[in-house]
Amino acid sequence: MDKEDRLPDNELYYGDNLDILRRCIADESVDLIYLDPPFNSKRVYNVIFHDKTGREPASQIEAFNDTWSWGETAQDAYDDLMRSPAAPASLKETMRAFKSFLDETDLMAYLAMMAIRLVEMHRVLKPTGALYLHCDPTASHYLKIVLDHVFGKRSFRNEIIWHYRRWTASSKRFQRMHDVLLFYSHSDDHSINQIEVLPTEGQLRKHKRGWDRNTVPIDGVRKPQLIIYDQDKVDAAVNDGRLKLNEFARIVEPKTEMTIAPDVWIIDYLNSQAKERLGYPTQKPLALLERIIKASSNSGDMVLDPFCGCGTAVVAAEKLGRRWIGIDITYLAVGKIKERLAGEFPQAKYREFGIPRSIADARILFQQSPIEFQKWAVSLVGGQSRASRGGGDRGVDGVLFFRDFDHKYHKIIIEVKGGGYQPKDVRALKAVMDRDGAPLGLMIVLEEPTKGMLTESAALGKWKLPGGAADYPVLQILSIEDYFSGRLPRLPDTSVTHRSAGLQLAEREITTSINWAD
């Protein structure tokens, strides 16, 4: 879809955000950008300074596995930046210096791919717009330098600290309990809506109605005054003669009104037991996104999240009456956003782009990327994509969890096939199910299954749900044509799959030989 044809509706895109920014989003059309790029040192996926020679420096920084690595894509992004007429000359010089200092490491790949995208975000932002870049302390100093060149140093507004409590074991450093938000405006025309927060417990205690005690001069000597914050006790003490009103005593009024938010935001981290938790590893609290959106946009404004993940910014924008654009490069994320919107805002209207809507689209996706086809197919039934660390997937492309009436957890193995399948593939999937103790299996196929496959799967019979009367086919085959025709597999309630606490319990209770990737 060309940017000239774009309508001011809510839009959800699957694909490369750089390409979508350039093709689909018009100049100065966005009021607020929030981005939380997949760079996260809290998760052990790979060492970002680790270069292709195999050297591992003492300072190790982690990032999402295979998300940022120096190669052809990173080199193209770097060259693209150097050729771009929109990129400031000072930014290009800085990136050359970074490359000389960092060499062709994963961190340099991250900065190259971020820099060219930030240039495009600056282009689509309105003169009154603002950008919040969410990062952690391991990369915030590099990103601030990049942003200073893209937006100009005078456009920097705040380094906001999101402070939270998140206890982790560490013997060689202090507990890390904050993320960084770099807040920039497009120009001086940006105005912020002041956000008010409740007073702290200390402020409330200090200003509760009652007697206040200060060290004050009495006859030339500084003496303390008694402090009592319980008004009933104050009144009783005065009536009993134990306290006397004098020129040095004062009554303070309760302080319960809101105060202006500082640049340190204390918002709870989503721990594994949080009700809001979806099981998505980088999910941010809804309260955090609501504060950003309230501060730097108004009703009807356009909010863009080019790395939207599980869609917290999209959900917050929908809740607060803003228009929104969400972009992500994984079908798992796009599927999760659609699931959240359907559950929380069933009347929400938005358009989807880059997502197969026909069997022909699905075939094109499979030809372009079998891996992305696999992820998309798993997302159709709400499954979680799975892959082992190294080697193949061992016959497991995805998994669903469910719980029986005896409160025991089970899983459904999902396998995706693009073509060339036959009855032996059904038998192979059943062997994987037996190996991993999964009572049910689901094979998702691009083309219609053969008659022999259907016969083989039907011969496996049905499995009765413990504690209940319902039974389900042991192994079902879902074709993409079935999905688009509304013919879905018959499965137990698998909503626990994306509830973090339930999922963790399920994984603890189910013994498996597979080394699941996070």
C-alpha atoms as one frame of an Amber mdcrd trajectory, in Angstrom:
protein
   0.000   0.000   0.000   1.445   3.366  -1.012   1.576   6.194   1.537  -0.574
   8.417  -0.731  -3.444   5.898  -0.419  -3.212   5.557   3.326  -6.351   6.294
   5.333  -6.224   7.677   8.892  -7.330   4.374  10.429  -5.751   2.066  12.955
  -3.313  -0.163  11.092  -1.405  -3.330  11.940   1.526  -4.268   9.720   3.597
  -7.396   9.429   7.000  -6.820   7.857  10.243  -4.851   7.951   9.494  -1.573
   9.723  12.023   0.346   7.608  10.248  -0.645   4.413   6.839   0.113   5.922
   7.955   3.500   7.266   9.139   4.470   3.799   6.208   3.115   1.764   3.164
   3.449   3.967   3.567   6.341   6.379   3.403   9.892   5.105   5.696  12.740
   6.118   4.736  14.473   9.367   1.687  12.255   9.938   2.482  10.862  13.408
   2.013  12.638  16.747   3.860  10.199  19.025   6.371   7.400  18.489   7.180
   4.850  21.157   9.722   2.179  20.332  11.120  -0.651  22.394  13.587  -2.336
  20.002  14.454  -5.997  20.638  17.609  -5.265  22.576  17.465  -6.600  26.097
  20.348  -7.480  28.378  18.035  -9.186  30.882  17.700 -12.257  28.683  20.577
 -14.594  27.892  20.350 -15.061  24.129  23.729 -14.042  22.723  26.685 -11.800
  23.499  26.369  -8.655  21.481  30.068  -7.759  21.442  30.965 -11.245  20.258
  32.364 -10.811  16.749  32.727 -13.342  13.964  36.296 -14.221  14.925  35.045
 -15.814  18.134  36.613 -13.299  20.536  34.644 -12.583  23.685  35.669  -9.377
  25.464  35.330  -8.987  29.216  32.353  -6.631  28.865  29.476  -8.815  27.720
  26.146  -7.422  26.621  23.303  -9.678  25.598  20.643  -9.292  22.896  17.922
 -11.318  21.259  19.337 -14.294  19.410  19.978 -13.598  15.723  18.115 -10.271
  15.854  21.186  -8.075  15.510  24.308  -9.526  13.921  26.800  -8.049  11.497
  26.236  -9.433   8.047  24.788  -8.451   4.710  21.639  -6.908   6.223  23.586
  -4.783   8.696  26.064  -3.700   6.005  23.157  -2.719   3.742  21.640  -0.651
   6.571  24.975   1.081   7.163  25.439   1.814   3.442  21.829   2.984   3.194
  22.432   5.442   6.015  25.604   6.766   4.413  23.777   7.374   1.110  20.621
   8.832   2.621  20.139  12.566   1.909  17.868  12.720   4.962  20.608  11.573
   7.347  22.563  14.500   8.872  26.234  14.666   7.947  27.160  14.687  11.635
  25.315  11.388  12.113  27.239   9.793   9.263  30.540  10.910  10.750  29.530
   9.539  14.138  28.540   6.189  12.653  31.916   5.960  10.899  33.575   6.577
  14.262  31.408   3.929  15.924  32.338   1.432  13.234  36.038   2.154  13.738
  35.654   1.740  17.512  33.226  -1.198  17.663  34.298  -2.977  14.466  31.788
  -5.267  12.761  30.252  -6.527  15.982  26.632  -7.264  16.769  26.385  -3.980
  18.677  27.505  -2.076  15.582  24.855  -3.937  13.574  22.260  -2.862  16.128
  23.308   0.796  15.900  23.419   0.787  12.083  19.938  -0.678  11.771  18.572
   1.624  14.478  20.114   4.782  13.017  18.526   4.495   9.557  15.148   3.723
  11.147  15.369   6.718  13.495  16.022   8.950  10.486  12.748   7.710   8.952
  10.877   8.139  12.244  12.065  11.740  12.424  10.633  12.266   8.917   7.138
  10.948   9.731   6.857  12.811  13.047   4.790  16.002  13.117   6.532  19.260
  14.154   4.598  19.027  17.425   5.367  15.323  17.861   7.518  13.419  20.329
   9.539  10.209  20.416  10.249   7.917  23.366  12.965   5.312  22.833  12.908
   2.547  25.438  16.256   0.896  26.118  18.382  -0.392  28.956  21.605   1.062
  30.370  23.834  -1.173  28.261  23.048   0.748  25.055  21.358   3.999  26.111
  24.564   6.048  25.866  25.129   5.010  22.231  21.497   5.604  21.313  21.455
   9.068  22.870  24.366  10.116  20.664  22.508   8.824  17.593  19.326  10.643
  18.639  21.237  13.873  19.299  22.340  13.863  15.671  18.970  12.824  14.217
  16.809  15.234  16.224  19.399  17.783  17.344  20.769  18.147  20.852  18.257
  20.893  21.675  15.397  18.477  21.002  16.384  16.280  23.932  13.806  16.655
  26.698  14.394  14.010  29.354  16.152  10.848  30.262  13.301   9.143  32.072
  14.111   6.355  34.477  11.549   3.605  34.821  12.293   2.224  38.285  10.963
  -1.118  39.427  11.692  -3.927  41.860  12.867  -7.101  40.178  15.060  -9.328
  42.317  17.665 -11.328  40.442  20.738 -13.107  41.690  24.018 -11.365  40.906
  27.317 -11.640  42.727  29.401  -9.237  40.638  27.206  -6.156  40.333  24.391
  -4.268  42.002  20.812  -5.254  41.288  19.638  -3.591  38.076  16.197  -2.133
  38.678  15.624   0.400  35.950  15.198   0.940  32.226  15.855   4.153  30.324
  13.421   6.153  28.187  15.021   8.783  25.947  12.447  11.492  25.313  12.909
  13.770  22.272  10.586  16.215  20.538  10.600  17.037  16.847  10.864  20.752
  17.588  10.239  23.341  20.283   6.552  23.327  19.282   5.980  20.154  21.287
   3.986  20.614  24.478   3.656  18.031  27.211   0.521  17.240  29.170   1.648
  17.321  32.769   1.180  13.969  34.433   0.251  13.989  38.100   1.002  11.213
  40.547  -0.042  10.533  44.108   2.263  11.730  46.900   4.656   9.188  48.347
   3.937   7.532  51.687   6.528   9.809  53.275   4.835  12.927  51.880   1.459
  11.718  53.093   2.785  11.090  56.593   4.530  14.449  56.685   1.437  16.380
  55.680  -1.219  14.450  57.564  -3.246  16.846  59.721  -1.808  17.196  63.220
   1.040  18.784  65.132   4.269  19.388  63.288   7.647  19.485  65.001  10.499
  21.610  63.786  13.673  22.692  65.518  12.950  26.381  66.192  14.720  29.149
  68.183  13.290  29.658  71.671  15.081  32.258  73.796  18.056  31.981  71.476
  18.300  28.187  71.758  17.073  25.792  69.047  14.596  23.391  70.612  12.409
  20.678  69.062   8.632  20.859  68.927   6.469  17.802  69.471   4.936  16.203
  66.405   1.686  14.244  66.549  -0.177  13.333  63.369  -3.300  11.836  64.938
  -5.734  14.753  65.294  -7.779  13.013  67.984  -4.660  12.609  70.122  -3.733
  16.259  69.507  -7.152  17.443  70.669  -7.034  15.190  73.754  -3.552  16.418
  74.682  -4.631  20.075  74.443  -7.770  19.451  76.545  -5.711  17.622  79.174
  -3.183  20.434  79.351  -0.348  18.215  78.124   0.054  20.418  75.063  -0.325
  24.176  74.828  -0.813  26.226  71.725   2.007  28.704  71.456   3.734  30.806
  68.872   6.084  27.992  67.955   3.460  25.286  67.313   1.702  24.887  63.992
  -1.043  22.718  62.589  -0.380  21.259  59.145  -3.173  20.354  56.751  -3.377
  16.978  55.013  -1.578  16.813  51.649  -3.540  14.454  49.442  -3.532  16.318
  46.137  -1.598  14.996  43.162   1.932  16.175  42.415   3.705  16.627  39.078
   5.481  13.458  37.968   9.294  13.608  38.127  11.638  11.976  35.603  11.858
   8.839  37.746   8.746   6.716  37.218   8.025   4.053  39.800   5.826   1.507
  38.045   5.657  -2.170  38.936   7.570  -4.612  36.766   5.475  -7.423  35.282
   6.690 -10.392  37.273   5.760 -13.961  36.431   2.674 -13.806  38.659   1.264
 -10.527  37.316  -2.298 -10.832  36.023  -1.379  -8.625  33.077   1.434 -10.953
  32.032   0.965 -12.688  28.664   4.093 -14.804  28.537   5.794 -12.467  26.046
   9.405 -11.980  27.221   9.674  -8.203  26.692   6.146  -7.180  27.669   5.943
  -3.764  29.339   3.302  -2.641  31.871   0.200  -1.012  30.452   0.556   1.762
  33.066   3.929   2.738  31.596   2.561   3.130  28.074  -0.536   4.934  29.293
   1.633   7.526  31.037   3.679   8.144  27.883   0.616   8.405  25.652  -1.226
  10.709  28.044   1.814  12.954  28.376   2.631  13.427  24.687  -0.601  13.002
  22.734  -4.251  13.957  22.809  -7.481  12.225  21.864  -7.529  11.350  18.173
  -3.749  11.727  17.730  -1.730   9.099  15.853   0.577   6.842  17.873   3.206
   4.713  16.141   5.018   1.709  17.595   7.418   0.313  14.963   8.566  -2.582
  17.209   5.177  -3.352  18.689   5.872  -6.852  20.077   2.835  -8.042  22.012
   1.099  -4.696  21.440   0.998  -2.919  24.793   1.371   0.499  23.109  -1.395
  -0.406  20.657  -3.691  -1.514  23.483  -2.948   1.648  25.502  -3.624   3.851
  22.456  -6.913   2.086  21.753  -7.935   2.428  25.399  -7.129   6.150  25.485
  -8.907   7.050  22.248  -5.837   7.528  20.056  -5.360   6.264  16.526  -2.474
   3.865  16.133  -0.074   2.099  13.801   1.666  -1.083  14.949   4.491  -2.787
  13.055   6.278  -6.033  13.810   8.363  -8.471  11.812   7.116 -11.653  13.488
   3.753 -13.306  13.064   3.849 -14.429  16.680   3.741 -10.773  17.766   1.080
  -9.783  15.247  -1.038 -12.756  16.271  -0.712 -11.815  19.934  -1.800  -8.228
  19.219  -4.879  -9.429  17.349  -5.675 -11.766  20.229  -5.336  -8.943  22.796
  -7.488  -6.547  20.785 -10.170  -9.188  20.283 -10.236  -9.921  24.006 -10.031
  -6.376  25.383 -11.607  -4.306  22.601 -13.857  -6.570  20.513 -15.287  -3.529
  18.680 -11.850  -2.173  17.708 -11.513  -1.511  13.987  -8.190  -1.744  12.210
  -6.720  -2.834   8.919  -4.088  -5.527   8.480  -1.259  -5.439   5.970   1.328
  -8.058   5.047  -0.666 -10.864   6.665  -1.934 -13.695   4.408  -5.657 -13.455
   3.783  -5.974 -16.210   1.210  -4.420 -19.515   0.251  -2.570 -17.664  -2.545
  -1.049 -15.247   0.008   0.001 -18.192   2.163   1.746 -19.860  -0.763   3.651
 -16.659  -1.504   4.752 -16.416   2.129   5.960 -20.009   2.099   8.006 -19.353
  -1.039   9.515 -16.211   0.489  10.273 -17.654   3.920   9.336 -21.161   5.109
  10.308 -20.169   8.661   7.919 -17.194   8.734   5.221 -19.357   7.157   5.756
 -21.823   9.991   5.430 -19.097  12.648   2.328 -17.679  10.994   0.724 -21.129
  10.759   1.371 -21.785  14.460  -0.153 -18.402  15.329  -3.408 -19.326  13.550
  -4.349 -21.609  16.451  -2.820 -19.403  19.151   0.228 -21.629  19.569   3.693
 -20.715  20.734   6.468 -21.279  18.217   9.156 -23.619  19.452  12.662 -24.478
  18.327  15.520 -26.237  20.048  18.807 -24.478  20.779  20.898 -25.635  17.835
  20.138 -28.495  15.494  16.647 -29.021  14.159  13.279 -28.532  15.787  13.002
 -32.265  16.574   9.561 -32.434  14.986   8.046 -29.652  17.106   7.161 -26.356
  15.421   4.769 -25.127  18.074   2.943 -26.063  21.239  -0.361 -25.419  22.985
  -1.085 -26.054  26.656  -4.354 -26.989  28.325  -5.534 -28.169  31.719  -7.895
 -31.036  32.477 -10.613 -31.176  35.130  -8.162 -32.775  37.558  -6.039 -29.600
  37.265  -3.231 -31.389  35.464  -1.535 -29.710  32.528  -1.023 -31.290  29.106
   0.340 -30.078  25.802  -0.533 -30.303  22.132   2.353 -30.706  19.685   2.067
 -28.660  16.487   3.926 -29.504  13.286   3.774 -27.379  10.130   4.280 -28.756
   6.617   4.596 -26.787   3.404   4.294 -29.675   0.971   5.521 -33.107  -0.069
   3.880 -34.878   2.858   2.413 -38.351   3.079   1.043 -40.860   5.639   4.480
 -41.525   7.133   4.536 -37.891   8.339   1.449 -38.602  10.450   3.195 -41.571
  12.025   6.311 -39.460  12.618   4.283 -36.799  14.442   2.637 -39.452  16.618
   6.105 -40.723  17.545   7.079 -37.182  18.630   3.902 -36.921  20.704   4.697
 -40.217  22.440   8.279 -39.113  23.044   7.183 -35.859  24.690   4.143 -37.194
  26.518   1.667 -35.085  24.533  -1.795 -36.693  24.280  -2.857 -34.555  21.306
  -1.207 -33.426  18.083  -2.008 -30.994  15.294  -0.484 -30.958  11.818  -0.976
 -27.732   9.836  -0.448 -28.153   6.092  -0.268 -25.653   3.245  -1.953 -27.887
   0.671  -4.771 -30.366   1.190  -3.666 -33.565   2.966  -3.723 -36.883   1.115
  -6.469 -39.416   1.717  -3.890 -41.725   3.265  -2.907 -39.060   5.796  -6.520
 -38.538   6.835  -7.012 -42.294   7.189  -3.814 -42.626   9.243  -4.777 -39.809
  11.628  -8.368 -41.079  12.053  -7.051 -44.551  12.958  -5.364 -43.066  16.042
  -8.770 -42.621  17.649  -9.765 -40.180  20.356  -8.450 -39.126  23.764 -10.810
 -38.451  26.665 -10.165 -35.390  28.802  -9.492 -36.592  32.389 -12.222 -35.600
  34.811 -14.715 -34.782  32.060 -16.842 -36.358  29.354 -15.338 -34.630  26.292
 -12.992 -36.454  23.968 -10.789 -35.165  21.157  -9.105 -36.672  18.081  -5.591
 -37.735  19.012  -4.154 -36.178  15.849  -5.867 -33.661  13.591  -4.809 -32.173
  10.271  -5.652 -28.535   9.510  -5.101 -27.229   5.989  -4.720 -23.524   5.296
  -7.793 -23.774   3.081  -9.683 -25.196   6.097  -8.599 -22.204   8.171  -9.753
 -19.611   5.630 -13.034 -21.504   5.289 -13.615 -21.407   9.054 -13.104 -25.147
   9.581 -10.962 -25.202  12.710  -9.676 -28.171  14.745 -11.583 -29.360  17.793
  -9.336 -28.691  20.784  -9.652 -28.251  24.554  -9.460 -24.760  26.054  -5.863
 -23.695  25.355  -6.093 -20.121  26.648  -3.585 -20.995  29.383  -0.891 -21.104
  26.665  -0.396 -17.342  26.839  -0.992 -16.858  30.540   2.473 -16.636  31.971
   1.843 -18.175  35.391  -0.157 -21.064  34.003   2.336 -21.677  31.241   5.233
 -21.854  33.669   3.340 -24.261  35.877   2.449 -26.359  32.847   6.066 -26.519
  31.726   7.126 -27.543  35.233   4.503 -30.257  35.412   5.127 -31.688  31.959
   8.290 -33.729  31.576   9.910 -33.187  28.184  13.172 -34.119  26.544  13.200
 -31.013  24.380  15.417 -28.068  25.320  12.891 -25.327  24.626  14.144 -21.940
  23.489  12.692 -18.995  25.389
